[in-house]
Amino acid sequence: MTLIPVALADRSYDILVEEGALDRAGQHLARFARTGRLVVVTDQNVAVAHLPRLESSLASAGVRVEAIVLPAGESTKSWEHLAALTDRLLALEVERADHIIALGGGVIGDLVGFAASILKRGCSFVQVPTTLLAQVDSSVGGKTAINTPAGKNLVGAFYQPAFVLIDPTSLDTLPPRDVRAGYAEVVKYGLIDDFAFFEYCEAHGAELLAGDSAARAHAIVTSVRAKAAIVGDDERETSGRRALLNLGHTFGHALEAEMGFSDRLLHGEGVAAGMALAFRYSTRIGLCSAQDSERVAAHLRDAGLPHGLASAGIDASGAALVTHMLHDKKMAAGKLPFLLARGIGQTFLAKDVDLGDVAAFLDEERTAGR
């Protein structure tokens, strides 16, 4: 059991990482059942895999569960499902002092968090992430959102959970592709500012992907500690430090948009390709050695992840991909900040990147078949 605090003054909360935590959910979550009831929001896949475990443990602690089961997939992060979810929560007479449980991956966590932020001007919620991506990234830090036709996560709010409960055993039921997609976000923490952790990933990533519990737990705890520290320093990305967590996302979101935010390219897969592109672009403009950018791409490739346009299934022009970037929520005064690198573990925020040059780079990548 590892308890990791997120220090945010009156919005502070704890993240508990514990093997088998779902089977002990009653002892961890009963304190949030103000009236002896908890509303749990999940998706169809997670409902089959994990909802019975959660319900059983809560029942043993005397807590009744009302479950709301939504469709699985990125398309659930939409206006339509947000409206349906808030209507259902209101029908269940959820009050501002109640806690809504988000049981699932990043889609459920983002949607439930945003719904909680606007329901009755703010209800409380608890994250119980069941995917690797959600456990190491999206469940921590309070970013909540839905997607719109204009782009990904363009409507949302910073809204912190009251608690995060992480059970690494929930990963046992994940398809290998989903584990690999989440692993991209693990590697990200090494690439940002922790070269030693990137080396750990190179040495033990295969074990993690194969389900080794020790490697899995170490990666989750290391990632969560890193994110908690960054969020504690810069909750709303005002100083620029939290922006480091977006490594690979500017390129990656453009690739996801080109794929229609569908299961043809999972978010973590887009981030993996985006990180490789960010490093190669850094090499192109003289910031990063080719050895480092090739090393990053090689590790992602060895992990079974996309490491460029071709492996992500993208055959769009650079101009088309840059057009997607123009809808990025980080745009300011016509400029789009990029996360670039001077080397592995040396990521920084660049605010003077020429989008025309980015388009030319992407065309070169496309021509090279990378």
QUIDA-V146976 format. One record per residue. N is the residue number from 0. PHI is phi in radians with two decimals (NA if undefined). PSI is psi in radians with two decimals (none if undefined). OMEGA is omega in degrees with one decimal (none if undefined). Layout:
BEGIN
n = (N	N)
phi = (PHI	PHI)
psi = (PSI	PSI)
omega = (OMEGA	OMEGA)
END
This chain:
BEGIN
n = (0	1	2	3	4	5	6	7	8	9	10	11	12	13	14	15	16	17	18	19	20	21	22	23	24	25	26	27	28	29	30	31	32	33	34	35	36	37	38	39	40	41	42	43	44	45	46	47	48	49	50	51	52	53	54	55	56	57	58	59	60	61	62	63	64	65	66	67	68	69	70	71	72	73	74	75	76	77	78	79	80	81	82	83	84	85	86	87	88	89	90	91	92	93	94	95	96	97	98	99	100	101	102	103	104	105	106	107	108	109	110	111	112	113	114	115	116	117	118	119	120	121	122	123	124	125	126	127	128	129	130	131	132	133	134	135	136	137	138	139	140	141	142	143	144	145	146	147	148	149	150	151	152	153	154	155	156	157	158	159	160	161	162	163	164	165	166	167	168	169	170	171	172	173	174	175	176	177	178	179	180	181	182	183	184	185	186	187	188	189	190	191	192	193	194	195	196	197	198	199	200	201	202	203	204	205	206	207	208	209	210	211	212	213	214	215	216	217	218	219	220	221	222	223	224	225	226	227	228	229	230	231	232	233	234	235	236	237	238	239	240	241	242	243	244	245	246	247	248	249	250	251	252	253	254	255	256	257	258	259	260	261	262	263	264	265	266	267	268	269	270	271	272	273	274	275	276	277	278	279	280	281	282	283	284	285	286	287	288	289	290	291	292	293	294	295	296	297	298	299	300	301	302	303	304	305	306	307	308	309	310	311	312	313	314	315	316	317	318	319	320	321	322	323	324	325	326	327	328	329	330	331	332	333	334	335	336	337	338	339	340	341	342	343	344	345	346	347	348	349	350	351	352	353	354	355	356	357	358	359	360	361	362	363	364	365	366	367	368	369)
phi = (NA	-2.26	-1.90	-2.11	-1.47	-1.94	-1.54	-2.39	0.95	-1.32	-1.88	-1.15	-2.74	-1.94	-2.02	-1.86	-1.90	-2.64	-1.07	1.39	-1.07	-1.08	-1.33	-2.05	-1.04	-1.00	-1.25	-1.54	-1.96	-1.02	-1.13	-1.59	-1.55	-1.03	-1.96	1.45	-2.36	-2.24	-1.61	-1.93	-1.89	-2.59	-2.02	-1.08	-1.24	-1.20	-1.03	-1.26	-1.38	-2.33	-1.04	-1.04	-1.08	-1.13	-1.08	-1.09	-1.17	-1.15	-1.07	-1.16	-1.70	1.41	-1.87	-1.53	-1.98	-1.89	-1.80	-2.00	-1.94	-1.87	-1.10	-1.48	2.05	-1.03	-1.14	-1.26	-1.41	-2.43	-0.99	-1.04	-1.32	-1.09	-1.10	-1.11	-1.17	-1.12	-1.07	-1.15	-1.13	-1.17	-1.12	-1.46	1.03	-1.16	-1.81	-1.05	-1.49	-1.35	-2.08	-1.62	-1.71	-1.72	-1.87	2.76	-1.56	-1.09	-1.10	-1.13	-1.06	-1.14	-1.18	-1.15	-1.06	-1.19	-1.04	-1.11	-1.19	-1.88	-1.23	0.91	1.11	2.19	-1.86	-1.57	-2.57	-2.18	-1.64	-2.18	-1.31	-2.07	-2.04	-1.10	-1.05	-1.19	-1.19	-1.68	-2.45	-1.22	-1.37	-1.95	1.98	1.44	-1.43	-2.22	-3.05	-2.19	-1.62	-2.32	-0.99	-1.34	2.85	-1.57	1.01	-1.47	-2.17	-3.10	-2.72	-1.40	-2.63	-1.38	-1.27	-1.51	-2.98	-2.24	-2.00	-1.99	-2.01	-1.04	-1.21	-1.13	-1.27	-1.09	-1.67	-1.32	-1.09	-0.94	-1.07	-1.20	-1.13	-1.07	-1.08	-1.18	-1.09	-1.00	-1.26	-1.16	-1.02	-0.91	-1.14	-1.21	-1.22	-1.15	-2.75	-2.45	-1.02	-1.08	-1.24	-1.08	-1.08	-1.05	-1.07	-1.05	-1.41	-2.19	-1.03	-1.10	-1.15	-1.03	-1.12	-1.47	1.74	-1.10	-1.19	-1.18	-1.13	-1.10	-1.11	-1.08	-1.14	-1.13	-1.12	-1.08	-1.14	-1.14	-1.06	-1.10	-1.20	-1.04	-1.15	-1.16	-1.11	-1.09	-1.44	-2.64	-1.03	-1.99	1.06	-1.52	-1.62	1.75	-1.15	-1.13	-1.03	-1.04	-1.19	-1.54	-0.89	1.48	-1.39	-1.14	-1.12	-1.09	-1.13	-1.13	-1.17	-1.08	-1.09	-1.08	-1.58	1.25	0.83	-2.05	-1.29	-1.15	-2.53	-1.20	-0.97	-1.10	-1.17	-1.09	-1.12	-1.04	-1.07	-1.11	-1.16	-1.08	-1.14	-1.07	-1.23	-1.18	-1.16	-1.05	-1.15	-1.03	-1.73	1.47	-1.63	-2.27	-1.20	-1.09	-1.07	-1.20	-1.14	-1.21	-1.14	-1.09	-1.08	-1.13	-1.17	-1.11	-1.09	-1.11	-1.45	1.41	-1.88	-1.07	-2.36	2.95	-1.12	-1.08	-1.24	-1.57	1.36	-1.75	-2.30	-1.78	-1.25	-1.05	-1.09	-1.13	-1.21	-1.14	-1.04	-1.08	-1.11	-1.12	-1.62	-1.10	-1.16	-1.53	-1.02	-2.54	0.95	1.37	-1.95	-2.02	-1.14	-2.13	-1.56	-2.08	-2.48	-1.64	2.85	-1.16	1.45	-2.32	-1.46	-2.57	-1.65	-1.84	-1.90	-2.15	-1.34	-1.46	-1.13	-1.11	-1.22	-1.08	-1.08	-1.11	-1.05	-1.15	-1.13	-1.13	-1.08	-1.13	-1.11	-1.31	1.25	-1.69)
psi = (2.27	2.23	2.16	2.08	2.56	1.92	1.79	0.80	-2.16	-0.05	0.26	2.63	2.98	2.64	2.11	2.13	2.05	2.21	2.22	0.28	-0.54	-0.59	-0.20	0.41	-0.55	-0.81	-0.45	-0.55	-0.20	-0.54	-0.31	-0.09	1.40	-0.64	0.32	0.18	2.52	2.36	2.15	2.19	2.27	-3.07	3.04	-0.66	-0.80	-0.56	-0.68	-0.76	-0.63	-0.34	-0.72	-0.67	-0.80	-0.81	-0.74	-0.78	-0.72	-0.68	-0.66	-0.36	0.15	0.38	2.22	2.47	2.31	2.05	2.35	2.07	2.11	2.85	2.61	2.63	2.79	-0.50	-0.26	-0.35	1.25	2.88	-0.74	-0.85	-0.52	-0.79	-0.78	-0.69	-0.81	-0.67	-0.74	-0.71	-0.67	-0.67	-0.53	0.05	0.74	2.31	2.88	-0.54	-0.08	2.88	2.17	2.35	2.16	1.83	1.83	-2.79	-2.79	-0.59	-0.88	-0.77	-0.78	-0.78	-0.82	-0.72	-0.74	-0.74	-0.74	-0.62	-0.47	-0.29	2.10	0.61	0.42	1.81	2.92	2.68	2.78	2.36	2.22	1.42	2.43	0.06	2.76	-0.73	-0.79	-0.64	-0.65	-0.16	-1.29	-0.39	-0.22	2.28	-0.23	0.22	2.10	2.59	2.92	2.88	2.73	2.94	-0.44	-0.37	-3.12	2.33	0.58	-0.24	2.04	-2.86	2.67	2.03	1.93	2.50	2.92	-0.35	2.62	2.18	2.01	2.11	1.82	-0.37	-0.30	-0.34	-0.27	-0.43	-0.04	2.48	2.56	-0.62	-0.70	-0.63	-0.77	-0.72	-0.71	-0.57	-0.49	-0.70	-0.46	-0.87	-0.61	-0.71	-0.58	-0.69	-0.52	-1.05	0.43	1.38	-0.66	-0.65	-0.60	-0.72	-0.68	-0.76	-0.74	-0.68	-0.56	0.04	-0.69	-0.65	-0.77	-0.84	-0.46	-0.07	0.19	2.15	-0.64	-0.78	-0.69	-0.85	-0.73	-0.76	-0.73	-0.86	-0.76	-0.77	-0.80	-0.72	-0.74	-0.79	-0.71	-0.69	-0.74	-0.78	-0.69	-0.53	-0.53	1.31	-0.73	0.40	0.65	-0.53	-0.26	-0.31	-0.75	-0.46	-0.39	-0.46	-0.20	0.19	2.20	-0.20	-0.56	-0.86	-0.80	-0.74	-0.60	-0.68	-0.72	-0.73	-0.71	-0.53	0.13	0.47	0.91	3.10	0.00	-0.46	1.86	2.74	-0.83	-0.57	-0.71	-0.71	-0.73	-0.90	-0.69	-0.67	-0.74	-0.73	-0.71	-0.71	-0.71	-0.64	-0.66	-0.68	-0.74	-0.63	0.26	0.33	-0.60	2.51	2.59	-0.55	-0.75	-0.78	-0.63	-0.61	-0.72	-0.85	-0.67	-0.71	-0.72	-0.73	-0.77	-0.48	0.00	0.41	2.69	2.52	0.45	-3.04	-0.86	-0.81	-0.30	-0.02	0.41	2.25	0.75	2.75	2.80	-0.68	-0.71	-0.72	-0.69	-0.58	-0.70	-0.68	-0.49	-0.31	0.07	2.39	-0.23	-0.01	2.36	2.12	0.68	0.05	2.49	1.99	2.49	2.51	1.99	3.11	2.48	-0.06	3.05	2.20	0.23	0.98	2.54	2.86	2.09	2.23	0.12	0.51	2.33	1.99	-0.49	-0.67	-0.63	-0.74	-0.73	-0.72	-0.78	-0.62	-0.67	-0.73	-0.72	-0.79	-0.65	-0.20	0.51	none)
omega = (176.9	178.9	-176.6	180.0	169.1	-172.0	-178.8	179.0	-175.7	176.3	-179.6	177.4	-178.9	172.5	179.5	175.6	-175.1	174.0	178.9	-177.0	179.5	179.1	176.8	-177.4	179.8	-178.0	-178.2	-170.8	-176.8	-179.5	179.9	-179.3	-172.6	-178.3	-178.3	-179.3	171.2	173.3	-179.6	176.9	-177.2	175.3	-172.1	-179.1	-178.7	178.3	178.7	-171.9	-168.1	-176.8	179.2	178.4	-179.2	-178.9	-178.7	-179.3	178.4	178.4	179.5	177.1	177.4	-178.0	176.6	-177.6	167.1	-175.6	171.9	-175.0	-177.2	175.3	177.3	174.4	-176.5	-177.9	178.3	176.4	-172.5	174.0	-176.6	-177.5	174.4	179.1	-179.3	-179.3	-179.7	176.4	-179.4	178.6	177.1	178.2	177.5	176.4	175.1	-179.0	-176.2	-178.0	178.7	176.3	176.2	-179.3	175.3	-178.0	-179.9	-178.9	-175.4	180.0	180.0	-179.6	179.8	-177.2	-178.4	178.7	179.0	177.2	179.0	-177.0	-176.5	-178.0	-179.4	-179.6	172.5	171.8	177.8	176.1	-179.6	177.6	171.5	-173.7	-175.7	175.3	-179.9	-179.8	179.8	-177.3	-175.7	-174.4	-163.5	-178.7	-175.2	171.4	170.9	173.9	179.0	-176.0	166.7	175.5	175.1	176.9	-179.1	-178.5	-173.5	173.7	-177.4	178.0	-177.4	-177.2	165.9	-176.8	-172.4	172.8	176.2	-175.2	174.7	-179.6	-175.5	176.1	-178.7	-179.5	177.6	-179.8	-177.8	-177.1	-177.1	170.2	-179.3	179.9	-180.0	176.7	178.5	179.9	177.1	-179.8	177.3	-179.9	174.0	-179.6	-178.9	-176.7	174.9	-178.0	-177.9	-173.4	-176.3	-177.4	180.0	179.0	174.4	176.6	176.3	179.1	177.8	-176.3	-170.6	-179.1	179.9	178.3	178.4	-178.0	178.8	176.2	178.8	-172.4	-179.0	178.9	180.0	-178.6	-180.0	-178.9	-179.4	-177.7	179.4	-179.2	-177.9	177.7	179.9	-178.9	179.9	179.4	-179.7	-179.8	178.6	178.9	-170.7	-172.7	-171.5	178.2	-179.3	-178.8	-178.0	-178.1	-179.2	179.1	178.5	179.7	179.5	178.7	179.6	-172.9	179.8	173.4	-174.4	178.8	176.9	177.7	177.3	178.8	178.8	177.9	177.8	-178.5	-176.2	178.6	173.5	175.8	179.5	-177.2	-179.6	176.3	176.0	178.3	178.8	178.1	-179.9	178.3	177.6	178.4	179.1	178.8	179.4	176.8	176.3	176.1	-177.8	-177.3	170.1	-178.6	-168.5	179.5	176.1	179.3	-179.4	-178.8	177.7	178.8	177.8	-179.0	-178.7	-179.8	177.9	178.2	179.7	178.5	179.9	-177.2	173.7	-178.9	179.0	-176.6	-174.7	-178.1	174.5	178.9	-176.3	176.0	-179.5	177.9	175.9	179.9	-180.0	-179.3	177.4	176.1	175.2	-178.4	-178.4	177.5	-178.3	-177.2	-179.1	177.7	178.3	179.3	176.9	-179.9	178.0	177.5	177.0	170.7	179.6	-173.8	171.4	179.8	178.1	-176.4	-177.8	-179.7	177.0	-178.7	178.1	-176.2	-175.4	-177.7	178.8	-178.0	175.0	177.5	175.9	178.2	178.5	177.0	-179.3	175.0	176.6	177.5	179.8	179.8	-179.7	-179.6	-179.9	none)
END
